């Protein structure tokens, strides 16, 4: 299944991002998924943790959700709970999960993640942060008390949005926040943080 995930995601979503004119005028339609290598990495991290409770901030069109839900399923009836602010992306993510046969292993909540993910019960095994960069720090502060020891937090775009993510990186890399952290050298930067 792992080898088929990139092609599954592409077959549901297409390969090309919208034209630049569309991107500048309609952020809500922006298509920026994890790379196939990052998707495989997410899947393998989830499998190695035997993660059954996975939380995703910034579901978008559901590409990363497909990888996470496949791992949750393969780990024994696990589940991903994601959040997406844009109604169109939310609807498409649900359709993509259904088409991938993974809808039973994922729930995507519509709305502000600081509200939609507030009521999650512990323990959480794995978190993927890939939404609005200024919300990474508030999201980890919300979710950290619910993480089990050894849980992993993956944060995308830490190189691409270095300035916006400086407060988040200072938090997870400080050694005082209950995390040990390292940047994985994907082109966009993928922060790998373990709850101690």
MDTraj code that builds the backbone (N, CA, C; nanometers):
import mdtraj as md
import numpy as np

residues = "UNK UNK UNK UNK UNK UNK UNK UNK UNK UNK UNK UNK UNK UNK UNK UNK UNK UNK UNK UNK UNK UNK UNK UNK UNK UNK UNK UNK UNK UNK UNK UNK UNK UNK UNK UNK UNK UNK UNK UNK UNK UNK UNK UNK UNK UNK UNK UNK UNK UNK UNK UNK UNK UNK UNK UNK UNK UNK UNK UNK UNK UNK UNK UNK UNK UNK UNK UNK UNK UNK UNK UNK UNK UNK UNK UNK UNK UNK UNK UNK UNK UNK UNK UNK UNK UNK UNK UNK UNK UNK UNK UNK UNK UNK UNK UNK UNK UNK UNK UNK UNK UNK UNK UNK UNK UNK UNK UNK UNK UNK UNK UNK UNK UNK UNK UNK UNK UNK UNK UNK UNK UNK UNK UNK UNK UNK UNK UNK UNK UNK UNK UNK UNK UNK UNK UNK UNK UNK UNK UNK UNK UNK UNK UNK UNK UNK UNK UNK UNK UNK UNK UNK UNK UNK UNK UNK UNK UNK UNK UNK UNK UNK UNK UNK UNK UNK UNK UNK UNK UNK UNK UNK UNK UNK UNK UNK UNK UNK UNK UNK UNK UNK UNK UNK UNK UNK UNK UNK UNK UNK UNK UNK UNK UNK UNK UNK".split()
xyz = np.array([
    [0.0828, -0.1199, 0.0000],
    [0.0000, 0.0000, 0.0000],
    [0.0867, 0.1256, 0.0000],
    [0.1960, 0.1259, 0.0756],
    [0.2804, 0.2448, 0.0866],
    [0.3275, 0.2926, -0.0499],
    [0.3703, 0.2021, -0.1348],
    [0.4176, 0.2407, -0.2670],
    [0.3108, 0.3028, -0.3539],
    [0.1857, 0.2691, -0.3297],
    [0.0749, 0.3202, -0.4105],
    [0.0216, 0.4543, -0.3611],
    [0.0559, 0.4966, -0.2403],
    [-0.0044, 0.6177, -0.1847],
    [0.0209, 0.7438, -0.2673],
    [0.1432, 0.7711, -0.3156],
    [0.1591, 0.8932, -0.3956],
    [0.0712, 0.8937, -0.5200],
    [0.0627, 0.7798, -0.5902],
    [-0.0205, 0.7772, -0.7106],
    [-0.1681, 0.7859, -0.6755],
    [-0.2082, 0.7270, -0.5632],
    [-0.3476, 0.7410, -0.5194],
    [-0.3806, 0.8874, -0.4946],
    [-0.2938, 0.9563, -0.4217],
    [-0.3196, 1.0974, -0.3920],
    [-0.3251, 1.1787, -0.5205],
    [-0.2300, 1.1563, -0.6125],
    [-0.2303, 1.2309, -0.7388],
    [-0.3540, 1.2005, -0.8212],
    [-0.3966, 1.0747, -0.8214],
    [-0.5117, 1.0398, -0.9043],
    [-0.6391, 1.1066, -0.8560],
    [-0.6486, 1.1358, -0.7293],
    [-0.7687, 1.2009, -0.6776],
    [-0.7611, 1.3520, -0.6907],
    [-0.6424, 1.4066, -0.6875],
    [-0.6291, 1.5512, -0.6775],
    [-0.5688, 1.6184, -0.7996],
    [-0.5103, 1.5449, -0.8901],
    [-0.4404, 1.6076, -1.0012],
    [-0.2996, 1.6437, -0.9588],
    [-0.2171, 1.6769, -1.0555],
    [-0.0763, 1.7004, -1.0252],
    [-0.0391, 1.8470, -1.0196],
    [-0.1168, 1.9323, -1.0796],
    [-0.0758, 2.0713, -1.0938],
    [-0.1492, 2.1628, -0.9983],
    [-0.0760, 2.2597, -0.9467],
    [-0.1382, 2.3663, -0.8676],
    [-0.2103, 2.4610, -0.9632],
    [-0.3057, 2.5367, -0.9139],
    [-0.3723, 2.6353, -0.9986],
    [-0.2726, 2.7381, -1.0528],
    [-0.3112, 2.8084, -1.1595],
    [-0.2271, 2.9116, -1.2208],
    [-0.1975, 3.0227, -1.1204],
    [-0.0840, 3.0923, -1.1356],
    [-0.0470, 3.1980, -1.0407],
    [-0.1544, 3.3044, -1.0197],
    [-0.2252, 3.3430, -1.1254],
    [-0.3305, 3.4447, -1.1088],
    [-0.4390, 3.3963, -1.0139],
    [-0.4713, 3.2696, -1.0243],
    [-0.5731, 3.2121, -0.9358],
    [-0.5202, 3.2068, -0.7927],
    [-0.3932, 3.1697, -0.7772],
    [-0.3346, 3.1603, -0.6433],
    [-0.3375, 3.2940, -0.5712],
    [-0.3033, 3.4002, -0.6434],
    [-0.2956, 3.5300, -0.5778],
    [-0.4321, 3.5830, -0.5377],
    [-0.5345, 3.5490, -0.6125],
    [-0.6669, 3.6036, -0.5815],
    [-0.7530, 3.5108, -0.4970],
    [-0.7145, 3.3843, -0.4900],
    [-0.8020, 3.2893, -0.4203],
    [-0.7212, 3.1906, -0.3371],
    [-0.6663, 3.2357, -0.2251],
    [-0.5887, 3.1493, -0.1358],
    [-0.6669, 3.0257, -0.0948],
    [-0.7963, 3.0394, -0.0866],
    [-0.8779, 2.9267, -0.0400],
    [-0.8676, 2.8064, -0.1317],
    [-0.8264, 2.8262, -0.2557],
    [-0.8149, 2.7160, -0.3501],
    [-0.6712, 2.6671, -0.3665],
    [-0.5797, 2.7212, -0.2881],
    [-0.4383, 2.6891, -0.3013],
    [-0.4134, 2.5415, -0.2733],
    [-0.3408, 2.4782, -0.3632],
    [-0.3088, 2.3362, -0.3539],
    [-0.1593, 2.3222, -0.3263],
    [-0.1247, 2.2976, -0.2011],
    [0.0152, 2.2787, -0.1627],
    [0.0231, 2.1567, -0.0709],
    [0.0225, 2.0372, -0.1270],
    [0.0262, 1.9178, -0.0422],
    [0.1680, 1.8869, 0.0052],
    [0.1782, 1.7955, 0.0998],
    [0.3083, 1.7389, 0.1319],
    [0.3639, 1.6752, 0.0056],
    [0.4947, 1.6727, -0.0069],
    [0.5559, 1.6015, -0.1190],
    [0.5331, 1.4516, -0.0990],
    [0.5439, 1.3720, -0.2067],
    [0.5320, 1.2269, -0.1888],
    [0.6318, 1.1717, -0.0860],
    [0.7544, 1.2254, -0.0835],
    [0.8531, 1.1788, 0.0151],
    [0.8083, 1.2131, 0.1567],
    [0.7538, 1.3331, 0.1763],
    [0.7028, 1.3699, 0.3085],
    [0.5828, 1.2834, 0.3460],
    [0.4986, 1.2532, 0.2497],
    [0.3844, 1.1663, 0.2761],
    [0.4288, 1.0279, 0.3206],
    [0.5279, 0.9734, 0.2519],
    [0.5815, 0.8421, 0.2921],
    [0.6440, 0.8501, 0.4310],
    [0.7157, 0.9604, 0.4574],
    [0.7766, 0.9805, 0.5892],
    [0.6682, 0.9845, 0.6972],
    [0.5616, 1.0603, 0.6733],
    [0.4489, 1.0663, 0.7669],
    [0.3924, 0.9268, 0.7913],
    [0.3699, 0.8528, 0.6842],
    [0.3170, 0.7167, 0.6963],
    [0.4102, 0.6301, 0.7815],
    [0.5397, 0.6342, 0.7527],
    [0.6355, 0.5497, 0.8250],
    [0.6490, 0.5894, 0.9714],
    [0.6474, 0.7188, 1.0001],
    [0.6517, 0.7631, 1.1399],
    [0.5285, 0.7117, 1.2131],
    [0.4129, 0.7267, 1.1524],
    [0.2890, 0.6797, 1.2156],
    [0.2924, 0.5290, 1.2379],
    [0.3429, 0.4551, 1.1405],
    [0.3521, 0.3096, 1.1557],
    [0.4510, 0.2730, 1.2659],
    [0.5669, 0.3404, 1.2701],
    [0.6683, 0.3049, 1.3699],
    [0.6213, 0.3349, 1.5115],
    [0.5332, 0.4341, 1.5259],
    [0.4761, 0.4678, 1.6570],
    [0.3565, 0.3807, 1.6933],
    [0.3102, 0.3006, 1.5975],
    [0.1814, 0.2308, 1.6121],
    [0.0710, 0.3314, 1.6449],
    [0.0792, 0.4473, 1.5802],
    [-0.0139, 0.5574, 1.6082],
    [-0.1560, 0.5197, 1.5684],
    [-0.2456, 0.5333, 1.6634],
    [-0.3875, 0.5078, 1.6373],
    [-0.4695, 0.6345, 1.6542],
    [-0.4132, 0.7353, 1.7191],
    [-0.4817, 0.8652, 1.7357],
    [-0.3906, 0.9728, 1.6773],
    [-0.4252, 1.0149, 1.5570],
    [-0.3457, 1.1113, 1.4817],
    [-0.4288, 1.2379, 1.4642],
    [-0.3658, 1.3525, 1.4863],
    [-0.4340, 1.4813, 1.4723],
    [-0.3626, 1.5608, 1.3639],
    [-0.4426, 1.6239, 1.2777],
    [-0.3878, 1.7022, 1.1672],
    [-0.4459, 1.8431, 1.1691],
    [-0.3578, 1.9416, 1.1704],
    [-0.3980, 2.0816, 1.1593],
    [-0.3670, 2.1272, 1.0174],
    [-0.4716, 2.1578, 0.9405],
    [-0.4547, 2.2017, 0.8024],
    [-0.4724, 2.0880, 0.7041],
    [-0.5902, 2.0294, 0.7014],
    [-0.6182, 1.9152, 0.6147],
    [-0.6088, 1.9507, 0.4669],
    [-0.6497, 2.0698, 0.4289],
    [-0.6524, 2.1134, 0.2897],
    [-0.7333, 2.0137, 0.2066],
    [-0.6773, 1.9637, 0.0970],
    [-0.7500, 1.8723, 0.0094],
    [-0.7390, 1.7267, 0.0534],
    [-0.6658, 1.7002, 0.1612],
    [-0.6622, 1.5666, 0.2187],
    [-0.5484, 1.4774, 0.1745],
    [-0.4469, 1.5309, 0.1080],
    [-0.3352, 1.4466, 0.0648],
    [-0.2645, 1.3853, 0.1852],
    [-0.2221, 1.4682, 0.2796],
    [-0.1541, 1.4155, 0.3985],
    [-0.2485, 1.3297, 0.4811],
    [-0.3758, 1.3618, 0.4784],
    [-0.4749, 1.2841, 0.5529],
    [-0.4823, 1.1419, 0.4995],
    [-0.4673, 1.1260, 0.3684],
    [-0.4684, 0.9924, 0.3082],
    [-0.3519, 0.9098, 0.3621],
    [-0.2322, 0.9675, 0.3662],
    [-0.1165, 0.8955, 0.4212],
    [-0.1389, 0.8606, 0.5685],
    [-0.1850, 0.9577, 0.6465],
    [-0.2053, 0.9356, 0.7901],
    [-0.3156, 0.8337, 0.8148],
    [-0.4240, 0.8417, 0.7390],
    [-0.5355, 0.7480, 0.7575],
    [-0.4958, 0.6066, 0.7164],
    [-0.4129, 0.5938, 0.6129],
    [-0.3646, 0.4611, 0.5739],
    [-0.2817, 0.3999, 0.6864],
    [-0.1963, 0.4801, 0.7480],
    [-0.1165, 0.4306, 0.8606],
    [-0.2053, 0.3962, 0.9793],
    [-0.3024, 0.4819, 1.0081],
    [-0.3940, 0.4555, 1.1201],
    [-0.4688, 0.3247, 1.0978],
    [-0.5148, 0.3030, 0.9763],
    [-0.5826, 0.1772, 0.9428],
    [-0.4875, 0.0593, 0.9596],
    [-0.3664, 0.0716, 0.9049],
    [-0.2700, -0.0378, 0.9100],
    [-0.2207, -0.0651, 1.0517],
    [-0.2336, 0.0320, 1.1399],
    [-0.1957, 0.0141, 1.2804],
    [-0.3049, -0.0528, 1.3621],
    [-0.4183, -0.0807, 1.3030],
    [-0.5242, -0.1517, 1.3749],
    [-0.6392, -0.0631, 1.4142],
    [-0.7150, -0.0229, 1.3157],
    [-0.8378, 0.0539, 1.3399],
    [-0.8130, 0.1884, 1.4073],
    [-0.7056, 0.2551, 1.3678],
    [-0.6787, 0.3891, 1.4188],
    [-0.7598, 0.4934, 1.3449],
    [-0.7381, 0.6189, 1.3831],
    [-0.8201, 0.7278, 1.3283],
    [-0.7406, 0.8583, 1.3248],
    [-0.7653, 0.9356, 1.2202],
    [-0.7110, 1.0705, 1.2063],
    [-0.8247, 1.1680, 1.2314],
    [-0.7971, 1.2695, 1.3100],
    [-0.8924, 1.3794, 1.3262],
    [-0.8226, 1.5042, 1.2759],
    [-0.8779, 1.5613, 1.1698],
    [-0.8199, 1.6800, 1.1092],
    [-0.9140, 1.7976, 1.1172],
    [-0.8634, 1.9116, 1.0757],
    [-0.9432, 2.0335, 1.0749],
    [-0.9086, 2.1146, 0.9512],
    [-1.0116, 2.1683, 0.8868],
    [-0.9934, 2.2530, 0.7687],
    [-1.0878, 2.3714, 0.7772],
    [-1.0349, 2.4889, 0.7545],
    [-1.1120, 2.6127, 0.7652],
    [-1.1980, 2.6404, 0.6421],
    [-1.1482, 2.6069, 0.5237],
    [-1.2174, 2.6387, 0.3983],
    [-1.3202, 2.5314, 0.3623],
    [-1.4480, 2.5675, 0.3456],
    [-1.5523, 2.4685, 0.3143],
    [-1.5257, 2.3885, 0.1870],
    [-1.4742, 2.4519, 0.0818],
    [-1.4481, 2.3797, -0.0426],
    [-1.3401, 2.2743, -0.0269],
    [-1.2333, 2.3097, 0.0436],
    [-1.1267, 2.2127, 0.0695],
    [-1.1775, 2.0998, 0.1590],
    [-1.2565, 2.1348, 0.2579],
    [-1.3138, 2.0354, 0.3482],
    [-1.3946, 1.9330, 0.2691],
    [-1.4812, 1.9809, 0.1822],
    [-1.5656, 1.8924, 0.1009],
    [-1.4808, 1.8031, 0.0104],
    [-1.3783, 1.8611, -0.0522],
    [-1.2921, 1.7827, -0.1404],
    [-1.2106, 1.6805, -0.0620],
    [-1.1629, 1.7170, 0.0565],
    [-1.0879, 1.6220, 0.1398],
    [-1.1739, 1.5014, 0.1745],
    [-1.2991, 1.5258, 0.2109],
    [-1.3896, 1.4146, 0.2424],
    [-1.4100, 1.3252, 0.1209],
    [-1.4269, 1.3855, 0.0038],
    [-1.4441, 1.3077, -0.1193],
    [-1.3183, 1.2268, -0.1507],
    [-1.2005, 1.2862, -0.1304],
    [-1.0754, 1.2153, -0.1572],
    [-1.0555, 1.0984, -0.0614],
    [-1.0895, 1.1172, 0.0641],
    [-1.0796, 1.0074, 0.1614],
    [-1.1758, 0.8950, 0.1256],
    [-1.2945, 0.9305, 0.0835],
    [-1.3928, 0.8301, 0.0409],
    [-1.3400, 0.7530, -0.0801],
    [-1.2870, 0.8244, -0.1783],
    [-1.2348, 0.7605, -0.2990],
    [-1.1162, 0.6693, -0.2681],
    [-1.0377, 0.7039, -0.1669],
    [-0.9222, 0.6223, -0.1273],
    [-0.9623, 0.5044, -0.0396],
    [-1.0899, 0.4966, -0.0031],
    [-1.1353, 0.3888, 0.0845],
    [-1.0932, 0.4072, 0.2289],
    [-1.0658, 0.5315, 0.2684],
    [-1.0146, 0.5585, 0.4027],
    [-1.1066, 0.6462, 0.4864],
    [-1.2266, 0.6726, 0.4379],
    [-1.3191, 0.7612, 0.5098],
    [-1.3505, 0.7097, 0.6497],
    [-1.3503, 0.5803, 0.6686],
    [-1.3780, 0.5224, 0.7993],
    [-1.2651, 0.5397, 0.8994],
    [-1.1520, 0.5903, 0.8529],
    [-1.0361, 0.6091, 0.9406],
    [-0.9985, 0.7554, 0.9562],
    [-1.0884, 0.8446, 0.9154],
    [-1.0586, 0.9876, 0.9254],
    [-1.1862, 1.0670, 0.9482],
    [-1.1717, 1.1699, 1.0264],
    [-1.2772, 1.2687, 1.0487],
    [-1.2133, 1.4046, 1.0239],
    [-1.2750, 1.4845, 0.9386],
    [-1.2235, 1.6183, 0.9112],
    [-1.3279, 1.7183, 0.9582],
    [-1.2899, 1.7964, 1.0572],
    [-1.3811, 1.8948, 1.1156],
    [-1.3674, 2.0280, 1.0420],
    [-1.4801, 2.0905, 1.0153],
    [-1.4826, 2.2177, 0.9440],
    [-1.4822, 2.3327, 1.0432],
    [-1.3865, 2.4250, 1.0267],
    [-1.3826, 2.5437, 1.1113],
    [-1.2434, 2.5738, 1.1625],
    [-1.2362, 2.6687, 1.2534],
    [-1.1122, 2.7128, 1.3166],
    [-1.0583, 2.6002, 1.4044],
    [-0.9386, 2.5537, 1.3734],
    [-0.8810, 2.4399, 1.4449],
    [-0.8653, 2.4647, 1.5943],
    [-0.8439, 2.5889, 1.6337],
    [-0.8327, 2.6176, 1.7771],
    [-0.9635, 2.5870, 1.8491],
    [-1.0724, 2.5843, 1.7758],
    [-1.2023, 2.5461, 1.8326],
    [-1.2351, 2.4001, 1.8022],
    [-1.2172, 2.3582, 1.6759],
    [-1.2605, 2.2237, 1.6361],
    [-1.1762, 2.1127, 1.6982],
    [-1.0523, 2.1435, 1.7364],
    [-0.9651, 2.0419, 1.7965],
    [-0.9503, 2.0595, 1.9472],
    [-1.0195, 2.1543, 2.0032],
    [-1.0101, 2.1844, 2.1465],
    [-1.0562, 2.0679, 2.2344],
    [-1.1589, 1.9968, 2.1912],
    [-1.2214, 1.8950, 2.2763],
    [-1.1599, 1.7557, 2.2627],
    [-1.0469, 1.7426, 2.1964],
    [-0.9862, 1.6110, 2.1790],
    [-0.9445, 1.5529, 2.3139],
    [-0.9722, 1.4255, 2.3291],
    [-0.9325, 1.3563, 2.4519],
    [-0.7931, 1.2964, 2.4337],
    [-0.7152, 1.2915, 2.5388],
    [-0.5854, 1.2251, 2.5313],
    [-0.6048, 1.0730, 2.5314],
    [-0.5056, 0.9969, 2.4948],
    [-0.3742, 1.0386, 2.4486],
    [-0.3705, 1.0530, 2.2963],
    [-0.2916, 1.1462, 2.2492],
    [-0.2661, 1.1648, 2.1066],
    [-0.1270, 1.1084, 2.0783],
    [-0.1158, 1.0303, 1.9700],
    [0.0103, 0.9655, 1.9343],
    [0.0958, 1.0464, 1.8374],
    [0.0299, 1.1195, 1.7465],
    [0.1013, 1.1891, 1.6399],
    [0.0214, 1.3118, 1.5985],
    [0.0921, 1.4223, 1.5749],
    [0.0300, 1.5466, 1.5277],
    [0.1041, 1.5916, 1.4026],
    [0.0283, 1.6338, 1.3007],
    [0.0848, 1.6986, 1.1829],
    [0.0352, 1.8421, 1.1798],
    [0.1285, 1.9365, 1.1787],
    [0.0963, 2.0788, 1.1676],
    [0.1298, 2.1241, 1.0260],
    [0.0280, 2.1628, 0.9503],
    [0.0487, 2.2063, 0.8125],
    [-0.0593, 2.3055, 0.7707],
    [-0.0960, 2.3940, 0.8619],
    [-0.1968, 2.4960, 0.8345],
    [-0.1330, 2.6339, 0.8370],
    [-0.2093, 2.7337, 0.8824],
    [-0.1581, 2.8704, 0.8932],
    [-0.0401, 2.8707, 0.9895],
    [0.0722, 2.9208, 0.9422],
    [0.1978, 2.9106, 1.0171],
    [0.1938, 2.9847, 1.1505],
    [0.1239, 3.0962, 1.1559],
    [0.1150, 3.1732, 1.2797],
    [0.0376, 3.0986, 1.3883],
    [-0.0309, 2.9919, 1.3517],
    [-0.1085, 2.9144, 1.4494],
    [-0.0365, 2.7889, 1.4985],
    [0.0827, 2.7602, 1.4477],
    [0.1539, 2.6413, 1.4951],
    [0.1759, 2.6460, 1.6459],
    [0.2251, 2.7588, 1.6963],
    [0.2526, 2.7681, 1.8399],
    [0.1246, 2.7568, 1.9226],
    [0.0175, 2.8315, 1.8919],
    [-0.1063, 2.8116, 1.9684],
    [-0.1610, 2.6686, 1.9578],
    [-0.1424, 2.6050, 1.8411],
    [-0.1910, 2.4671, 1.8259],
    [-0.1129, 2.3709, 1.9155],
    [0.0201, 2.3844, 1.9175],
    [0.0979, 2.2920, 1.9994],
    [0.0731, 2.3180, 2.1472],
    [0.0510, 2.4431, 2.1843],
    [0.0177, 2.4725, 2.3240],
    [-0.1175, 2.4114, 2.3612],
    [-0.2109, 2.4084, 2.2677],
    [-0.3412, 2.3464, 2.2911],
    [-0.3299, 2.1945, 2.3025],
    [-0.2490, 2.1343, 2.2153],
    [-0.2440, 1.9884, 2.2062],
    [-0.1399, 1.9232, 2.2966],
    [-0.0347, 1.9939, 2.3348],
    [0.0745, 1.9334, 2.4125],
    [0.0278, 1.8595, 2.5375],
    [-0.0661, 1.9138, 2.6160],
    [-0.1088, 1.8400, 2.7353],
    [-0.1791, 1.7075, 2.7038],
    [-0.2184, 1.6888, 2.5793],
    [-0.2919, 1.5679, 2.5403],
    [-0.2029, 1.4638, 2.4729],
    [-0.0747, 1.4983, 2.4536],
    [0.0184, 1.4071, 2.3882],
    [0.0709, 1.3046, 2.4870],
    [0.0774, 1.1809, 2.4432],
    [0.1373, 1.0775, 2.5282],
    [0.2893, 1.0936, 2.5265],
    [0.3587, 1.0475, 2.6299],
    [0.5049, 1.0487, 2.6243],
    [0.5516, 0.9696, 2.5019],
    [0.6446, 1.0249, 2.4281],
    [0.6926, 0.9613, 2.3060],
    [0.6142, 0.9987, 2.1814],
    [0.5070, 1.0744, 2.1972],
    [0.4302, 1.1200, 2.0807],
    [0.5184, 1.2089, 1.9938],
    [0.4867, 1.2125, 1.8655],
    [0.5639, 1.2907, 1.7692],
    [0.4776, 1.4022, 1.7121],
    [0.5398, 1.5189, 1.6948],
    [0.4770, 1.6314, 1.6258],
    [0.5617, 1.6609, 1.5026],
    [0.4991, 1.6556, 1.3852],
    [0.5643, 1.6909, 1.2596],
    [0.5102, 1.8264, 1.2153],
    [0.5991, 1.9200, 1.1880],
    [0.5583, 2.0543, 1.1457],
    [0.6220, 2.0845, 1.0105],
    [0.5382, 2.1077, 0.9095],
    [0.5876, 2.1327, 0.7745],
    [0.6232, 2.2799, 0.7547],
    [0.7107, 2.3032, 0.6570],
    [0.7460, 2.4376, 0.6088],
    [0.8318, 2.5196, 0.7044],
    [0.9110, 2.4551, 0.7900],
    [0.9892, 2.5326, 0.8865],
    [1.1068, 2.6053, 0.8217],
    [1.1477, 2.5650, 0.7036],
    [1.2488, 2.6411, 0.6290],
    [1.1820, 2.7470, 0.5420],
    [1.0746, 2.7087, 0.4758],
    [1.0057, 2.7995, 0.3841],
    [0.9521, 2.9225, 0.4562],
    [0.8990, 2.9030, 0.5761],
    [0.8383, 3.0119, 0.6534],
    [0.9138, 3.0323, 0.7844],
    [1.0459, 3.0451, 0.7721],
    [1.1333, 3.0527, 0.8893],
    [1.0950, 3.1662, 0.9845],
    [1.0649, 3.2830, 0.9304],
    [1.0312, 3.3976, 1.0158],
    [0.8986, 3.3740, 1.0878],
    [0.7966, 3.3319, 1.0154],
    [0.6655, 3.3084, 1.0772],
    [0.6710, 3.1988, 1.1826],
    [0.7586, 3.1005, 1.1603],
    [0.7640, 2.9859, 1.2509],
    [0.8726, 2.9970, 1.3576],
    [0.9425, 3.1091, 1.3636],
    [1.0474, 3.1264, 1.4651],
    [0.9955, 3.1054, 1.6071],
    [0.8786, 3.1597, 1.6457],
    [0.8299, 3.1346, 1.7822],
    [0.8005, 2.9861, 1.8085],
    [0.7450, 2.9188, 1.7089],
    [0.7171, 2.7754, 1.7238],
    [0.8479, 2.6982, 1.7407],
    [0.9447, 2.7264, 1.6539],
    [1.0721, 2.6552, 1.6610],
    [1.1441, 2.6819, 1.7922],
    [1.1402, 2.8043, 1.8397],
    [1.2017, 2.8355, 1.9690],
    [1.1368, 2.7525, 2.0791],
    [1.0067, 2.7352, 2.0712],
    [0.9331, 2.6582, 2.1719],
    [0.9748, 2.5111, 2.1707],
    [0.9715, 2.4461, 2.0542],
    [0.9999, 2.3018, 2.0517],
    [1.1480, 2.2706, 2.0623],
    [1.2341, 2.3652, 2.0241],
    [1.3781, 2.3399, 2.0275],
    [1.4454, 2.3847, 2.1566],
    [1.3721, 2.4500, 2.2441],
    [1.4321, 2.5086, 2.3649],
    [1.4788, 2.4054, 2.4663],
    [1.4198, 2.2865, 2.4641],
    [1.4504, 2.1874, 2.5659],
    [1.3760, 2.2109, 2.6961],
    [1.3013, 2.3205, 2.7053],
    [1.2264, 2.3536, 2.8271],
    [1.0764, 2.3298, 2.8117],
    [1.0329, 2.2923, 2.6933],
    [0.8896, 2.2802, 2.6662],
    [0.8383, 2.1368, 2.6725],
    [0.9263, 2.0437, 2.7051],
    [0.8852, 1.9034, 2.7081],
    [0.8987, 1.8349, 2.5736],
    [0.9818, 1.8901, 2.4847],
    [1.0064, 1.8304, 2.3533],
    [1.1559, 1.8214, 2.3274],
    [1.1950, 1.7197, 2.2532],
    [1.3255, 1.7124, 2.1884],
    [1.2953, 1.7241, 2.0401],
    [1.3734, 1.8039, 1.9669],
    [1.3335, 1.8376, 1.8310],
    [1.4526, 1.8483, 1.7371],
    [1.4293, 1.8137, 1.6109],
    [1.5301, 1.8253, 1.5062],
    [1.4580, 1.8576, 1.3753],
    [1.5253, 1.9336, 1.2889],
    [1.4696, 1.9635, 1.1571],
    [1.5150, 1.8567, 1.0588],
    [1.4193, 1.7899, 0.9965],
    [1.4477, 1.6891, 0.8944],
    [1.4686, 1.7640, 0.7625],
    [1.5762, 1.7330, 0.6887],
    [1.6124, 1.8165, 0.5742],
    [1.5321, 1.7922, 0.4459],
    [1.4009, 1.7965, 0.4537],
    [1.3197, 1.8059, 0.3329],
    [1.3339, 1.9489, 0.2809],
    [1.3144, 1.9733, 0.1516],
    [1.3322, 2.1095, 0.0988],
    [1.2552, 2.2173, 0.1750],
    [1.1316, 2.1895, 0.2136],
    [1.0530, 2.2898, 0.2864],
    [1.0857, 2.2928, 0.4351],
    [1.1548, 2.1901, 0.4834],
    [1.1851, 2.1783, 0.6259],
    [1.0709, 2.1123, 0.6996],
    [1.1006, 2.0045, 0.7709],
    [0.9999, 1.9262, 0.8423],
    [1.0526, 1.9102, 0.9842],
    [0.9923, 1.9778, 1.0802],
    [1.0389, 1.9679, 1.2189],
    [0.9814, 1.8416, 1.2817],
    [1.0695, 1.7616, 1.3411],
    [1.0344, 1.6345, 1.4043],
    [1.0569, 1.6531, 1.5537],
    [0.9493, 1.6574, 1.6302],
    [0.9574, 1.6835, 1.7742],
    [0.8957, 1.5678, 1.8501],
    [0.9654, 1.5222, 1.9535],
    [0.9181, 1.4107, 2.0356],
    [0.8832, 1.4633, 2.1738],
    [0.7645, 1.4264, 2.2211],
    [0.7192, 1.4638, 2.3560],
    [0.7952, 1.3794, 2.4568],
    [0.8636, 1.4455, 2.5510],
    [0.9430, 1.3720, 2.6502],
    [0.8635, 1.3507, 2.7776],
])
top = md.Topology()
chain = top.add_chain()
for i, resn in enumerate(residues, 1):
    res = top.add_residue(resn, chain, resSeq=i)
    for name in ("N", "CA", "C"):
        top.add_atom(name, md.element.get_by_symbol(name[0]), res)
traj = md.Trajectory(xyz[None], top)
